[in-house]
């Protein structure tokens, strides 16, 4: 890591953080506890394909440990679907008892959504209303969720800054054309933080053994070449599917017509993939982006609670489908954060933790709390090409004079009303861009 950064680099870092902070502040939030995703990192870049022709990925990436849940999707609907102009809600989310989890009330313009269920037998691991995976989602619904997450979970009508752009430009969705993912989110000027996995990314996270570029693949996403059982709990090599027609939740081939058949995400706690994902075998089918190019088809993999042994396998468990068909669930992927990544904490407070600089700002002055922005902090360049060391800021540290870990502290603070992440009381929040100088450098 260099000991000093150029003034231009410093300005670009601060501009990027400030631009993202302003975007975040401009959008009110509907829920006090924003959605967060538990990630696992998929390493071993440059691995070879499986004999099926799938699985090779050149870069490290992160994939969600679990499928998007009913609770998370309900929060999404309550944020952007009061009118639901693009049909994010599908009535079977309430009316199909095998997967029912979301009820809608009210009229267009005032729709609200609530988690419901499950019905029938509710054994441990299949009893949570909101922690089961959402289904009856088409590919465009999943893409809109990724856009919404990438845009900071805003509230409001479904439009370019909420659901219709971000990770994906969905301006031609009505033609059934699923676009390739954006390289840059037009709402932030940075790479999208959330998107749908390509088929290779999904496949590798599910079946690759890990440990190097030639480690090989399992046949099932439970780290096994033998077909799994379907007993909920901590035993190895188990999944929510229906071998021989016997379903996992009731442990029977026959059950009441109102029986829920979904299990909670991660309920088969002894059966992760090699990288630590759960439920890539069974539970609900999951959307993928095929090879990542745009087109009229998108992929499904993994099988669901009613699948047979072949459908959940690496060799046979795939299909290409019209992206407008509401038949699956999904999970997301994200880039692996670089050491220089600006950390944005969703919620009442957005943080930008920036790295060491040994030189003063262009006018020779420190950036004080409430200070006006100098020209070099303009928003023309929203890139992050420096190498700062991420630091978790602490509320209440002064802006000029105190030191933290032997370093001078300079702070840019933009105040807003709202709760403060990390504080239990106090109505006033602030976004703080922390810039650390080495030693006593000025």
N, C-alpha and C positions, 0 to 999 in steps of 0.2 A: 504494500500500500504506500503510495507516495506521501511524503511529509507535507506537501503543500499542493493546493489546487489553484488553477488559473482563475482570474476574476470572472472570465466568461463562463467557466465551468460552475463557479459558485452561483452566478446569476441564473444559469439554466436550472440548477438544482432548486434554488429558491423559487423560481418562476413556476417550475413544475409543481412543487408542493403547494404554492399559493393558488394556482389554477385549479388543482384538484380540490383544494379546500373550498374555494368559492363555488364550484359545481356542487359540492356536497351541501354547503350551507343553503344553497338556493332551493333545495328540495326538502319539504317537510316529510316526516316519517310517521307511519301509522301505528307502529308498535314500539313499545319501550325497549324491548329486547330484540335487536335485529337478528336476522337469520345468520348463523355461522355454519360453516362446513368443516367437518373433520376430514383432514386430508391424509393420504399416505403418499410417499414419494416412490415413484417407479424409476429405479436406476438401471444399471447395466446398459447404457446407451450403445447403439450399434449392434444389438443382438440380431441373430439370424431369424428368418422366418421359420415357422413350424412346417411340417410336411403338408399341411393344409394350404400353405401359401400366405398365411396371415401371421402377424405378431411382431414383425421387424419395426423398430422405432429407433431413430438416430439420436434422440435427445432425452435427457431426463425430463420428467414432468410429474405433476401431482394429479391424483385422481381421488374423488370422494370415497371415503371408506364405506359409505352407505348410499343407498338410493335416496332421492329426494322424498321426504315424508309427506303424509297427509297434512300435518300441522304446518310444515313449511309452505306447501302449496296453498293452504288456506290463508296464511299470512299474505302471500303474494296476491291472491284474489282480492282480499280486503284492501290492499293497497292500490290496485289498478283496475278492478273489475266492477265498480259501482254501476257502470253502464254495460260493460263487457262487449264492446263493439266487435271484437275479434273472436268471441266464443271460446275464451279460456276455460270456461266451466262447461262440463258435459253432464247432462242429467243423470246418466248412469252412475256418476260418482255418488249419488244418493240412492238411486233406485235398485241397483244390483247388489243384493245382500252379501254376495261372496266377497265384495271389495268395498262396500259402501263406507264412506268416510267423511263426505262433505255435503252439507245441506245448504241450499240457498233460499233466502227469504227476501221479501220486498219486491219492488218493481224497478224497471230499468231507470238508472240514475240514482237509485238508492238501494241497490242490491247489497246484502251483507251475507257473509259465509261463516259457517260454524262447523267444527269437527263433530262427527257423530260416530256411533258404533263402538266396538264391533258387536254383532248379534250372534246368537247361538252359543255353542260351547266356547269358553274363553280360557283355555289353559295358559299357564305361565309361558310367556314368549309370544302370545297371540291375543293379549288382553288390552293393549294400549290403544285408545282411540286415535291419537295423533302420531304415534311413532311407527305405524305401518307405512309401507310405500304407497305413494299415489299412483293410480293407473287411470285408464281412459284418457290418456294424454296423447295428442298427436305431436309430430316432430316440431311443428311451428309453436305449439304451446311450450315445449321444452326450450326452444330457441328464445322465445320471449322471456321465459324465466331467466335464462342466461344473460340476456340483455339487461333485464331489470337488476340482477345482481351486479353486473358490470357497471351499471349506472349509479350504484349507491343505494339501491332499494327505495326509489322515490315513490311518492303517491301522486295520483292524478289520473287523467285520461290516458288511454293507450295511444302513445304518439312517439315521435322520434327520440325524445329524451327519456322515455320510460321503458317501453317494450318493443318499439319498432326498429330501433337501431341501437348499436352498442357493440356487441360481439358479432351480430349478424344484421345486415341490411335486409329487412323483410318487406321492402316496398313492392315486390312482385309476388307476394305470398298467395294472392287470390288466383294466380295462374298455376299454383301448385309447384312452383319452382323453389326448391330449397337452395339457398345461396351458400357459397363457401364462407367460412368465417372471415371477418375483417382482420386485417393486419393491425389496424389502428382503430380504436374506439373514437368516433368523431366527437363524442361528448366529453372525452377526457384528454384526447391527444396522446394517449398511451395505448399500449397493447391491451386488449381485453383481458380481464382477470378471470373470467369464467366462460366456458363454452362446452359444447357437447363433444365427447371423445370421438376421434376417428375409429374405424373398426380395428385397425392395428393397435391403437392405444388401449381400447377396451379389451381386446384379446390378450395382449401382453399382460395387463394387470390381472386378468383372470387366470391365465394358464401357465405363464412363464415360471420356471423354477427359481430363477434368480441366482446370483452368485457369479456372474460373468457373462460374456457375450455368446457363449456356446453351451449354456447350461441345459437347454432343452425345455420341453413343455409337458405339463400334466394333461390328462384327458378331461379332467373336471376341475372346476374352480375351487375345489376343496383340498388341493394338494394331493390328489389321488388319481391313479389310473383305473381304479375300481369304482363302479357305480356307487354313489352314496346311498346311505339310508335316509330316512326322513323323520327322525325323532328329535323334537325340539330340545335344545339344551346344550351342554358343554362337551358332548362326545365328539370325537373326530369323524370327519367324512360324513356329514349329514347336511340335508338341504330341504327346502320347501318345494317338493314336487310330488308326483303321484305314481311311483313305481307300481306296476300291476293294478293301477286304478285306486290304490289306497292313498287317501289324502293325508297330509301331515297334521293339520290342526285337529280334525276329529279322530285321526288314526283309524279310518274306516273308509270303505268304498261307498257306503250309504250314510246319509245324514239329512237333517232337516233342511227344508228349502230356504230357510233364512240363515243358514250357517255361514259365518265369515270364514274365508279360507286363506287370508293373508297372515303372515307372521310379522312380528315387530322386526325392524331392521336390526341385524346383528344378533337375532335370537339364537342362531346356531353358532354359539360363541366359540366352540372348539373347531370350527371349520372355515377359517379364513383362507384366502389365497396366499401365495408366498409373500406378497407385498403387504398383506394385511387388510384387503377388502373383504366385504361380506356380501352374500346373496347374489353374486354373479352367476350362481347356479340356482335357478328357480326363483320363487316368490313372484316377481313380475318381469315380463320381457322389458328390455332396455334399448332405447334408441341409440344409434351411433351415426356418424357422419360418413360412413363408407370410406372412400379414399380422400375425403376432404374437399373435393371439387363440387361445384354446384350441379344440380340436376333435378330430375323428376322422381327420383327414388332416394330413400334413406334406409339404413339397416336396422334390424332388430337382432338381438342375441340374448342368450342366457336361459330361455325357457321361463315358465311360470308355475304356479301352484298345481296346475292340471297337467303339466308336461310329463312325457314318458322319458325313459333313460336316454334315448337317442337325441331328443330335442335339447337336453341340457348339456350335451357333450361338445367338446371343442370341434370335433370332426363334422357334426351334422347340425349343430344348433345355431343356424343363421338363416336370415331371410332378408330380401329387399322388398320394400313396400312403399306405397304412395304415402308421402309425408303428411297428408291430410287425414289419414286414418287414425282415429283415437283408440289405439290398441295397446299402448305400452306405458311404462314408467321411464325413468332416466336417472343418471347421475352425471356429474360435471367433472371437467378437468380444468387445471390451472397451471400456468408456468411455475417452475421452481423459482422462488425469490432469489435474486442475486444479492450478494453482500451489500450492494449499494441501493437496494430497493427502498423507496420511501414507504414507510408503514402507515397505512391509513386505517384507523380503527373506526368501524362503522358504529353509529349510535349518536349520542348527543355531542361527541367530540371526535374530530378527525385530527390525527397526529401526523406530522411529518418529521421524522428524526433524521437529521442531516449530519454529514461528517466533518472532520477536522478541517479548519482552514487557518492558515498562519498569516493571512494578509487581511487588511481592513477592506471594507467596502470601498467602492471607487471614490466616494467623497471623503473618505477618511473617518467616517463616523460609524459608531456601532448602530445596529438596528435595535431601537428601543421599543418597548411595548407601546402600541398605539401610534408608532411613528408612521409618517406617510412613506409610500414606496418610492424609492429612487428610480430613475430611468432604467438602470440596468436590471431592475426586477420586472421589466415589462413582460407581457405574456405572449410575445411573439414566438418564443421557442419553448415548447413544453417537452424538453427531452431531459433524460437523466443519464449523463455519461461520465459522471465523476465516480469516485470510489469511497464514499463515506462509510463510516462504521456505524451500523444501526445502534441507537441508544433508546431505551424506553424512557421518555421524559417523566418527570415527577411534578405534580401540581404544586404550586406555591413557591417555587424557586424564583428569586428575584431576577430582574432582567439585565442589570448592569452592575458588575462588581463581584457578586458572589462567584465562587468557583464550584465545580462538580468534578470530583476525581482529579483535582489538580489542574483543571482546565477552565479558562474563562468562558463565561456563558453569554451569548447574545440571543435575544428572543424577539421574534415578531409575533405579536398577539392580535388576533381579530376576535372581538367579542360578539357573542350572540346569546339569546335566551335559550335555556334548555338545561337538562340534567348533564352532569359531568361524569364521564366514565371514570370510575375509580373513586368517586366521591359519593358519600351517602346522603349529604345534604347540600343545599346551596343552589339557587336558581340560575346563577350566572355561569355560563361556560365560556371557554376560550379555545381557539385553535392556536397552537403554539408551534412555530417553526424554530427548532433548536439548532444552533450552529455552534460547534465547539472549536475553540482555538487551542493549540497545543501550548502548554506551559503558560508563560506570561506574554505570549505574542499578542501584539495589538494590530 
